[in-house]
């Protein structure tokens, strides 16, 4: 954790955000790993067309890229602090 501008009051929010990040990351990793394993198995036995494999990889990359910024918004900080946005 990095304390910016000496604001120790944000420590609770940072810890809550790290918990939310972990809860986002663990299911994402499990699903991505399961899909990758299945697609590798299909590729090894020769039943996976190349365009399907490429589309799957690019789709997962796009989903991960769009999922991450959810923790950067103002709503993530206010909900981590237990405050509602007015």
N, C-alpha and C positions, 0 to 999 in steps of 0.2 A: 504494500500500500504506500502511496506517495501522498504526503500532506502538502497541499498547494496553498500558498498564502497563509500558512499557519492556522488554517481552519480545522481544528480538531473536532468540531461538532459534526463534520461530514463523515467521520469514521464509521458511524452506525450505517449511514446510507451506502458507503462503499462496501461494507461487509454484506449488506442486504443485496446489493447489486452483484457481488461475486457469487452469492448463493443462487440468485436468479440465473446468472450466466452458466453456472454448473448444471442447473436444472434444464437449461436449454441445450447445453452441449452434450450431455450424456445420452439422451434419446436420439439426438441427431447422429452421434457417432455410432450408436448401435444400429440404427436404420441404414446408414451409409455403409457400414461394414457388412451387414447382411446382404444388401443389394450388390455390393461389389463382389462378395463371395459367390453369390448366385450367378452373376454375369460372367465372372471368370470361369466358373464351372461350365456354363453354357458355351463360352468361347473355346474352352479346351476340347469339348466334345464336338465342336464344329457346328452347333445349331444356332449360334448368335450372329445375325447379320451385322456387318461393320457399322452401317448407319444407326442401328438401334443402340449399339454400344457407345458410339460417339454422342448420340443424343442424350443418353442416360448420363454420361459423364458431364456433359455441358449443363444439363438440367440440374444435377446435384451441385455443381459449382455455383450456378446462379442462385439456387435456393440458399446455400450457405452464405453467399455474399449479401443477399437481401435480408437474411435472418439476423445477422450480427448487429446492424444499426438499430435494431429494436431497443437495445440497452443504452443507446446514446441519447435518446430523446428526453425531453423535459418530463414526460409522463413517468419514465422509469425512475427518475430521481425522486419525484414527488411521491410516488407510490412506495418507494423504498423508505422514505422518511415517514410514511404514514399520513401524508397530507393529501388532500384532494385539490385538483386544479380548479380554481374558481373561474 
